[in-house]
Amino acid sequence: MTTSAAELGSIITQLTELADRLGQAGDDFNEAPTEDVATALYEAERAIRTALRATDRARNNV
């Protein structure tokens, strides 16, 4: 299978949507007594955004 720039663009869109959803979920839990849940969700959001940047760099080199 050959991955095209268009396919990577689709992945970028999905990662963006997932990161946004994680951030929103973090906001929903960002009150006592569930701050630890929010922290974990924000950490996951940051990891996805890091993956998003790496995927975008890859797409730019295709």
N, CA, C and O atoms as a CHARMM CRD file, in Angstrom:
* protein
*
  248
    1    1 MET  N      0.84100  -1.17800   0.00000 PROA 1      0.00000
    2    1 MET  CA     0.00000   0.00000   0.00000 PROA 1      0.00000
    3    1 MET  C      0.88300   1.23700   0.00000 PROA 1      0.00000
    4    1 MET  O      1.83100   1.33100   0.78000 PROA 1      0.00000
    5    2 THR  N      0.57700   2.16700  -0.86000 PROA 2      0.00000
    6    2 THR  CA     1.29500   3.41700  -0.91600 PROA 2      0.00000
    7    2 THR  C      0.43200   4.50500  -0.28700 PROA 2      0.00000
    8    2 THR  O     -0.70500   4.73000  -0.70000 PROA 2      0.00000
    9    3 THR  N      0.98100   5.16200   0.70000 PROA 3      0.00000
   10    3 THR  CA     0.25800   6.23500   1.37100 PROA 3      0.00000
   11    3 THR  C      0.52700   7.53600   0.64500 PROA 3      0.00000
   12    3 THR  O      1.67900   7.90100   0.41600 PROA 3      0.00000
   13    4 SER  N     -0.53400   8.23100   0.28300 PROA 4      0.00000
   14    4 SER  CA    -0.41600   9.48500  -0.44800 PROA 4      0.00000
   15    4 SER  C     -0.54800  10.67200   0.50400 PROA 4      0.00000
   16    4 SER  O     -0.92100  10.52300   1.66800 PROA 4      0.00000
   17    5 ALA  N     -0.23400  11.83800  -0.01800 PROA 5      0.00000
   18    5 ALA  CA    -0.40700  13.06800   0.76300 PROA 5      0.00000
   19    5 ALA  C     -1.87800  13.24600   1.14300 PROA 5      0.00000
   20    5 ALA  O     -2.18600  13.75000   2.22300 PROA 5      0.00000
   21    6 ALA  N     -2.78200  12.83100   0.25400 PROA 6      0.00000
   22    6 ALA  CA    -4.21500  12.94100   0.55500 PROA 6      0.00000
   23    6 ALA  C     -4.59400  12.04300   1.73800 PROA 6      0.00000
   24    6 ALA  O     -5.36700  12.44000   2.61000 PROA 6      0.00000
   25    7 GLU  N     -4.04100  10.83600   1.75100 PROA 7      0.00000
   26    7 GLU  CA    -4.31200   9.91700   2.87000 PROA 7      0.00000
   27    7 GLU  C     -3.76900  10.49800   4.17400 PROA 7      0.00000
   28    7 GLU  O     -4.43300  10.43500   5.20800 PROA 7      0.00000
   29    8 LEU  N     -2.57600  11.05800   4.12700 PROA 8      0.00000
   30    8 LEU  CA    -2.01100  11.68000   5.32800 PROA 8      0.00000
   31    8 LEU  C     -2.86300  12.87500   5.75200 PROA 8      0.00000
   32    8 LEU  O     -3.02900  13.12000   6.94700 PROA 8      0.00000
   33    9 GLY  N     -3.40100  13.61600   4.79000 PROA 9      0.00000
   34    9 GLY  CA    -4.29900  14.71500   5.11500 PROA 9      0.00000
   35    9 GLY  C     -5.53700  14.23600   5.84700 PROA 9      0.00000
   36    9 GLY  O     -6.00400  14.88200   6.78500 PROA 9      0.00000
   37   10 SER  N     -6.06500  13.10200   5.41500 PROA 10     0.00000
   38   10 SER  CA    -7.21900  12.51500   6.08800 PROA 10     0.00000
   39   10 SER  C     -6.86900  12.11600   7.52600 PROA 10     0.00000
   40   10 SER  O     -7.65600  12.33700   8.44700 PROA 10     0.00000
   41   11 ILE  N     -5.70400  11.53600   7.70600 PROA 11     0.00000
   42   11 ILE  CA    -5.24600  11.15600   9.04900 PROA 11     0.00000
   43   11 ILE  C     -5.09500  12.40100   9.91800 PROA 11     0.00000
   44   11 ILE  O     -5.47000  12.39200  11.09000 PROA 11     0.00000
   45   12 ILE  N     -4.54800  13.46700   9.34600 PROA 12     0.00000
   46   12 ILE  CA    -4.38800  14.71900  10.08000 PROA 12     0.00000
   47   12 ILE  C     -5.74800  15.25000  10.53700 PROA 12     0.00000
   48   12 ILE  O     -5.88800  15.72200  11.66500 PROA 12     0.00000
   49   13 THR  N     -6.72900  15.17000   9.67200 PROA 13     0.00000
   50   13 THR  CA    -8.07500  15.60800  10.03700 PROA 13     0.00000
   51   13 THR  C     -8.61000  14.79100  11.20600 PROA 13     0.00000
   52   13 THR  O     -9.17600  15.34300  12.14900 PROA 13     0.00000
   53   14 GLN  N     -8.43100  13.48500  11.14100 PROA 14     0.00000
   54   14 GLN  CA    -8.91400  12.61500  12.21400 PROA 14     0.00000
   55   14 GLN  C     -8.17900  12.89200  13.52300 PROA 14     0.00000
   56   14 GLN  O     -8.79800  12.92300  14.58600 PROA 14     0.00000
   57   15 LEU  N     -6.86600  13.09400  13.45200 PROA 15     0.00000
   58   15 LEU  CA    -6.10600  13.39800  14.66200 PROA 15     0.00000
   59   15 LEU  C     -6.55100  14.72600  15.26700 PROA 15     0.00000
   60   15 LEU  O     -6.65900  14.85500  16.48700 PROA 15     0.00000
   61   16 THR  N     -6.80600  15.70700  14.41300 PROA 16     0.00000
   62   16 THR  CA    -7.26800  17.01200  14.89500 PROA 16     0.00000
   63   16 THR  C     -8.59800  16.88100  15.62400 PROA 16     0.00000
   64   16 THR  O     -8.78300  17.43600  16.70700 PROA 16     0.00000
   65   17 GLU  N     -9.51200  16.14800  15.02200 PROA 17     0.00000
   66   17 GLU  CA   -10.82500  15.94300  15.64400 PROA 17     0.00000
   67   17 GLU  C    -10.68800  15.20400  16.97100 PROA 17     0.00000
   68   17 GLU  O    -11.36200  15.54800  17.94200 PROA 17     0.00000
   69   18 LEU  N     -9.83000  14.19900  17.02100 PROA 18     0.00000
   70   18 LEU  CA    -9.62700  13.44400  18.25400 PROA 18     0.00000
   71   18 LEU  C     -9.01800  14.32800  19.33800 PROA 18     0.00000
   72   18 LEU  O     -9.45700  14.28300  20.48700 PROA 18     0.00000
   73   19 ALA  N     -8.02700  15.11900  18.99300 PROA 19     0.00000
   74   19 ALA  CA    -7.41400  16.02200  19.97000 PROA 19     0.00000
   75   19 ALA  C     -8.43800  17.01600  20.50200 PROA 19     0.00000
   76   19 ALA  O     -8.47300  17.29400  21.70100 PROA 19     0.00000
   77   20 ASP  N     -9.26400  17.54700  19.62200 PROA 20     0.00000
   78   20 ASP  CA   -10.30400  18.48600  20.05900 PROA 20     0.00000
   79   20 ASP  C    -11.27600  17.81500  21.02000 PROA 20     0.00000
   80   20 ASP  O    -11.67400  18.40700  22.02300 PROA 20     0.00000
   81   21 ARG  N    -11.65300  16.58500  20.71400 PROA 21     0.00000
   82   21 ARG  CA   -12.58100  15.84600  21.58300 PROA 21     0.00000
   83   21 ARG  C    -11.95900  15.57100  22.94300 PROA 21     0.00000
   84   21 ARG  O    -12.62700  15.68600  23.97100 PROA 21     0.00000
   85   22 LEU  N    -10.68400  15.20700  22.95100 PROA 22     0.00000
   86   22 LEU  CA   -10.00600  14.96200  24.22600 PROA 22     0.00000
   87   22 LEU  C     -9.93300  16.23500  25.06300 PROA 22     0.00000
   88   22 LEU  O    -10.13600  16.20000  26.27700 PROA 22     0.00000
   89   23 GLY  N     -9.64200  17.35300  24.41200 PROA 23     0.00000
   90   23 GLY  CA    -9.59900  18.62700  25.12600 PROA 23     0.00000
   91   23 GLY  C    -10.95300  18.97700  25.72300 PROA 23     0.00000
   92   23 GLY  O    -11.03800  19.43100  26.86400 PROA 23     0.00000
   93   24 GLN  N    -12.00700  18.76400  24.95200 PROA 24     0.00000
   94   24 GLN  CA   -13.35300  19.03500  25.46300 PROA 24     0.00000
   95   24 GLN  C    -13.68600  18.11500  26.63100 PROA 24     0.00000
   96   24 GLN  O    -14.27100  18.54900  27.62300 PROA 24     0.00000
   97   25 ALA  N    -13.31600  16.85300  26.51200 PROA 25     0.00000
   98   25 ALA  CA   -13.56000  15.91200  27.60800 PROA 25     0.00000
   99   25 ALA  C    -12.78900  16.34600  28.84700 PROA 25     0.00000
  100   25 ALA  O    -13.30500  16.26100  29.96200 PROA 25     0.00000
  101   26 GLY  N    -11.55200  16.81200  28.65700 PROA 26     0.00000
  102   26 GLY  CA   -10.77700  17.31400  29.78900 PROA 26     0.00000
  103   26 GLY  C    -11.46700  18.48200  30.46100 PROA 26     0.00000
  104   26 GLY  O    -11.51700  18.55900  31.68900 PROA 26     0.00000
  105   27 ASP  N    -12.00100  19.39500  29.65600 PROA 27     0.00000
  106   27 ASP  CA   -12.73300  20.53500  30.20800 PROA 27     0.00000
  107   27 ASP  C    -13.93400  20.07000  31.02600 PROA 27     0.00000
  108   27 ASP  O    -14.24400  20.64700  32.06800 PROA 27     0.00000
  109   28 ASP  N    -14.60400  19.03300  30.55200 PROA 28     0.00000
  110   28 ASP  CA   -15.78600  18.52500  31.24600 PROA 28     0.00000
  111   28 ASP  C    -15.45300  17.93500  32.61100 PROA 28     0.00000
  112   28 ASP  O    -16.29600  17.94100  33.50800 PROA 28     0.00000
  113   29 PHE  N    -14.24000  17.42800  32.77800 PROA 29     0.00000
  114   29 PHE  CA   -13.84000  16.80300  34.04200 PROA 29     0.00000
  115   29 PHE  C    -12.96900  17.71600  34.90400 PROA 29     0.00000
  116   29 PHE  O    -12.47100  17.28700  35.94400 PROA 29     0.00000
  117   30 ASN  N    -12.78100  18.94900  34.49200 PROA 30     0.00000
  118   30 ASN  CA   -11.82700  19.83600  35.17000 PROA 30     0.00000
  119   30 ASN  C    -12.43800  20.51700  36.39100 PROA 30     0.00000
  120   30 ASN  O    -12.35300  21.73600  36.53600 PROA 30     0.00000
  121   31 GLU  N    -13.04400  19.73700  37.25600 PROA 31     0.00000
  122   31 GLU  CA   -13.60900  20.20400  38.51800 PROA 31     0.00000
  123   31 GLU  C    -13.39300  19.12500  39.56400 PROA 31     0.00000
  124   31 GLU  O    -13.24800  17.94600  39.24100 PROA 31     0.00000
  125   32 ALA  N    -13.37300  19.54700  40.82500 PROA 32     0.00000
  126   32 ALA  CA   -13.26000  18.57200  41.90300 PROA 32     0.00000
  127   32 ALA  C    -14.45300  17.63200  41.81900 PROA 32     0.00000
  128   32 ALA  O    -15.54700  18.11300  41.52300 PROA 32     0.00000
  129   33 PRO  N    -14.33600  16.39300  42.04400 PROA 33     0.00000
  130   33 PRO  CA   -13.13800  15.64300  42.42800 PROA 33     0.00000
  131   33 PRO  C    -12.46900  14.92700  41.24600 PROA 33     0.00000
  132   33 PRO  O    -11.75500  13.94500  41.45300 PROA 33     0.00000
  133   34 THR  N    -12.68200  15.39100  40.03800 PROA 34     0.00000
  134   34 THR  CA   -12.19600  14.64400  38.87000 PROA 34     0.00000
  135   34 THR  C    -11.06300  15.35500  38.13000 PROA 34     0.00000
  136   34 THR  O    -10.86500  15.13000  36.93600 PROA 34     0.00000
  137   35 GLU  N    -10.31100  16.22000  38.83900 PROA 35     0.00000
  138   35 GLU  CA    -9.19800  16.90300  38.17000 PROA 35     0.00000
  139   35 GLU  C     -8.16600  15.92500  37.63200 PROA 35     0.00000
  140   35 GLU  O     -7.53000  16.19600  36.61300 PROA 35     0.00000
  141   36 ASP  N     -7.99000  14.78200  38.30700 PROA 36     0.00000
  142   36 ASP  CA    -7.01700  13.79300  37.83400 PROA 36     0.00000
  143   36 ASP  C     -7.43600  13.20400  36.48400 PROA 36     0.00000
  144   36 ASP  O     -6.58700  12.87700  35.65500 PROA 36     0.00000
  145   37 VAL  N     -8.72900  13.07300  36.26900 PROA 37     0.00000
  146   37 VAL  CA    -9.23400  12.60400  34.97900 PROA 37     0.00000
  147   37 VAL  C     -8.93300  13.65900  33.91500 PROA 37     0.00000
  148   37 VAL  O     -8.47300  13.32900  32.82200 PROA 37     0.00000
  149   38 ALA  N     -9.19200  14.92600  34.23400 PROA 38     0.00000
  150   38 ALA  CA    -8.91300  16.01500  33.30100 PROA 38     0.00000
  151   38 ALA  C     -7.43300  16.05100  32.94500 PROA 38     0.00000
  152   38 ALA  O     -7.07600  16.22000  31.77900 PROA 38     0.00000
  153   39 THR  N     -6.58000  15.89300  33.93700 PROA 39     0.00000
  154   39 THR  CA    -5.13800  15.91100  33.69200 PROA 39     0.00000
  155   39 THR  C     -4.73400  14.80600  32.73000 PROA 39     0.00000
  156   39 THR  O     -3.93400  15.04100  31.82500 PROA 39     0.00000
  157   40 ALA  N     -5.26500  13.61900  32.90800 PROA 40     0.00000
  158   40 ALA  CA    -4.94500  12.49900  32.02300 PROA 40     0.00000
  159   40 ALA  C     -5.45100  12.76500  30.60300 PROA 40     0.00000
  160   40 ALA  O     -4.76900  12.44900  29.62800 PROA 40     0.00000
  161   41 LEU  N     -6.63500  13.34200  30.49200 PROA 41     0.00000
  162   41 LEU  CA    -7.18400  13.64500  29.16800 PROA 41     0.00000
  163   41 LEU  C     -6.38200  14.73900  28.47100 PROA 41     0.00000
  164   41 LEU  O     -6.14600  14.65900  27.26500 PROA 41     0.00000
  165   42 TYR  N     -5.95900  15.76500  29.22000 PROA 42     0.00000
  166   42 TYR  CA    -5.12900  16.81100  28.62400 PROA 42     0.00000
  167   42 TYR  C     -3.77700  16.25900  28.18000 PROA 42     0.00000
  168   42 TYR  O     -3.23600  16.67700  27.15600 PROA 42     0.00000
  169   43 GLU  N     -3.23500  15.31700  28.95200 PROA 43     0.00000
  170   43 GLU  CA    -1.97500  14.67300  28.56700 PROA 43     0.00000
  171   43 GLU  C     -2.15400  13.89300  27.25800 PROA 43     0.00000
  172   43 GLU  O     -1.29400  13.94100  26.37800 PROA 43     0.00000
  173   44 ALA  N     -3.26500  13.18300  27.14000 PROA 44     0.00000
  174   44 ALA  CA    -3.55300  12.44900  25.90200 PROA 44     0.00000
  175   44 ALA  C     -3.72800  13.42500  24.73700 PROA 44     0.00000
  176   44 ALA  O     -3.27100  13.15800  23.62600 PROA 44     0.00000
  177   45 GLU  N     -4.38900  14.55100  24.99300 PROA 45     0.00000
  178   45 GLU  CA    -4.56200  15.55900  23.93900 PROA 45     0.00000
  179   45 GLU  C     -3.20600  16.07100  23.46100 PROA 45     0.00000
  180   45 GLU  O     -2.98600  16.20100  22.25600 PROA 45     0.00000
  181   46 ARG  N     -2.29800  16.36200  24.38700 PROA 46     0.00000
  182   46 ARG  CA    -0.95700  16.83900  24.00800 PROA 46     0.00000
  183   46 ARG  C     -0.22000  15.79400  23.17800 PROA 46     0.00000
  184   46 ARG  O      0.46200  16.13600  22.21200 PROA 46     0.00000
  185   47 ALA  N     -0.35200  14.52900  23.54800 PROA 47     0.00000
  186   47 ALA  CA     0.31800  13.46300  22.79300 PROA 47     0.00000
  187   47 ALA  C     -0.23200  13.37800  21.37300 PROA 47     0.00000
  188   47 ALA  O      0.52700  13.19900  20.42100 PROA 47     0.00000
  189   48 ILE  N     -1.54000  13.50400  21.23200 PROA 48     0.00000
  190   48 ILE  CA    -2.14800  13.46600  19.89900 PROA 48     0.00000
  191   48 ILE  C     -1.70200  14.67400  19.07900 PROA 48     0.00000
  192   48 ILE  O     -1.43500  14.54700  17.88400 PROA 48     0.00000
  193   49 ARG  N     -1.62100  15.83800  19.70800 PROA 49     0.00000
  194   49 ARG  CA    -1.17500  17.03700  18.97300 PROA 49     0.00000
  195   49 ARG  C      0.28800  16.89400  18.54200 PROA 49     0.00000
  196   49 ARG  O      0.67000  17.40200  17.48800 PROA 49     0.00000
  197   50 THR  N      1.10900  16.20900  19.34300 PROA 50     0.00000
  198   50 THR  CA     2.48300  15.93200  18.94200 PROA 50     0.00000
  199   50 THR  C      2.49500  15.00900  17.72900 PROA 50     0.00000
  200   50 THR  O      3.24900  15.23000  16.78100 PROA 50     0.00000
  201   51 ALA  N      1.66000  13.97700  17.76100 PROA 51     0.00000
  202   51 ALA  CA     1.53900  13.06500  16.61400 PROA 51     0.00000
  203   51 ALA  C      1.01900  13.81200  15.38700 PROA 51     0.00000
  204   51 ALA  O      1.43600  13.53700  14.26200 PROA 51     0.00000
  205   52 LEU  N      0.12400  14.73900  15.60700 PROA 52     0.00000
  206   52 LEU  CA    -0.42300  15.54500  14.51800 PROA 52     0.00000
  207   52 LEU  C      0.67400  16.35600  13.83500 PROA 52     0.00000
  208   52 LEU  O      0.74200  16.39900  12.60700 PROA 52     0.00000
  209   53 ARG  N      1.52600  16.99300  14.62000 PROA 53     0.00000
  210   53 ARG  CA     2.62500  17.78100  14.03900 PROA 53     0.00000
  211   53 ARG  C      3.58700  16.88500  13.26400 PROA 53     0.00000
  212   53 ARG  O      4.04000  17.25400  12.18000 PROA 53     0.00000
  213   54 ALA  N      3.89900  15.72000  13.80800 PROA 54     0.00000
  214   54 ALA  CA     4.80600  14.79700  13.12500 PROA 54     0.00000
  215   54 ALA  C      4.20100  14.30500  11.81600 PROA 54     0.00000
  216   54 ALA  O      4.90000  14.19600  10.80800 PROA 54     0.00000
  217   55 THR  N      2.91100  14.00800  11.82800 PROA 55     0.00000
  218   55 THR  CA     2.23700  13.54100  10.61800 PROA 55     0.00000
  219   55 THR  C      2.19500  14.65100   9.56900 PROA 55     0.00000
  220   55 THR  O      2.35600  14.39100   8.37600 PROA 55     0.00000
  221   56 ASP  N      1.98000  15.87800  10.01400 PROA 56     0.00000
  222   56 ASP  CA     1.96700  17.00400   9.08500 PROA 56     0.00000
  223   56 ASP  C      3.34800  17.20400   8.45400 PROA 56     0.00000
  224   56 ASP  O      3.45300  17.49700   7.26300 PROA 56     0.00000
  225   57 ARG  N      4.39700  17.04800   9.24900 PROA 57     0.00000
  226   57 ARG  CA     5.76200  17.13100   8.68000 PROA 57     0.00000
  227   57 ARG  C      5.97000  16.04900   7.65000 PROA 57     0.00000
  228   57 ARG  O      6.55700  16.29800   6.59700 PROA 57     0.00000
  229   58 ALA  N      5.49700  14.85000   7.93900 PROA 58     0.00000
  230   58 ALA  CA     5.63700  13.74500   6.99400 PROA 58     0.00000
  231   58 ALA  C      4.88900  14.06300   5.69700 PROA 58     0.00000
  232   58 ALA  O      5.41700  13.84300   4.60700 PROA 58     0.00000
  233   59 ARG  N      3.68700  14.57000   5.81100 PROA 59     0.00000
  234   59 ARG  CA     2.89500  14.89900   4.63100 PROA 59     0.00000
  235   59 ARG  C      3.60200  15.95000   3.77500 PROA 59     0.00000
  236   59 ARG  O      3.56500  15.88800   2.54600 PROA 59     0.00000
  237   60 ASN  N      4.23200  16.89600   4.42400 PROA 60     0.00000
  238   60 ASN  CA     4.92500  17.95300   3.69500 PROA 60     0.00000
  239   60 ASN  C      6.15600  17.43600   2.93100 PROA 60     0.00000
  240   60 ASN  O      6.67000  18.11400   2.04200 PROA 60     0.00000
  241   61 ASN  N      6.61800  16.23900   3.28400 PROA 61     0.00000
  242   61 ASN  CA     7.78400  15.65400   2.62200 PROA 61     0.00000
  243   61 ASN  C      7.42300  14.60200   1.60100 PROA 61     0.00000
  244   61 ASN  O      8.31100  14.01900   0.97900 PROA 61     0.00000
  245   62 VAL  N      6.13400  14.34400   1.41000 PROA 62     0.00000
  246   62 VAL  CA     5.70000  13.32500   0.43000 PROA 62     0.00000
  247   62 VAL  C      5.77000  13.92100  -0.96100 PROA 62     0.00000
  248   62 VAL  O      5.45100  13.24400  -1.93900 PROA 62     0.00000
